[in-house]
Amino acid sequence: MPVPASPRRALSAAAAAAVLLAGLTGCGDEDGTKGAAVSASASPSATASPSPSAPASVSPSAPVAPSTEPSSPTAPPTSRAATPPPAPTRLTASVDTRGGALALVRGGTAQEFTVTLRNGNSAAYGHLLVAFQMEILVGEPGDRPAGGPEFVLERFDQASGGWRAAPLRIANDRMPESMYTGGGPLARDTVRVERYRLRATAGGPTGSTPLVVSFIDTDADREVAAHTALPHSTR
């Protein structure tokens, strides 16, 4: 079994080979070009193992600066279009009876009629008075008024279920609203219906004149909120 040569002997052999090669090179071409080429190929530096490359340095990453741009605001949720407020409405009133007019007979039965108040959304009334007025009848030829009340006006009282006397002014002039008092409440968007009846007395005059119905707010400088008229005749 062959014994491996020691490293020191191997190195001495290599050195001896190098010296021998150098001597041979000196005996070559006169210009020395061929010897230079061989010397370069046999140089120990040409056969040396490359030095290990240095590990690449890793620089720490720079911190990321926070963004200074403002974030876009969150869009508000889509909502439905706002409902416009209702148009303002005001009080209206009407007077109704059979045939559309009061047709009375002296000493005869009373004729009933209704007064309807429809309030709007503009104002509420604490005391809204229904007032009645007729002009004076001059009478027809041959009439002989007996004196006393010419007409009797009554209002139906729902609480008691009976008829009660109601004021009726007979005059050709206008009564100031400041002299009126009383009346009932009427809230916004509500309806109030009142029943009345009118009778001509046996001793009263005959003729025709409208029954004027006024609606007076006795809490607000006695303002006339509305008025209407019902045709009337007595024979």
Summary of the structure (lengths in Angstrom):
residues: 235
radius of gyration: 63.2
end to end distance: 168.0
largest distance: 183.0
contacts: 504
relative contact order: 0.19
helix: 17%
strand: 31%
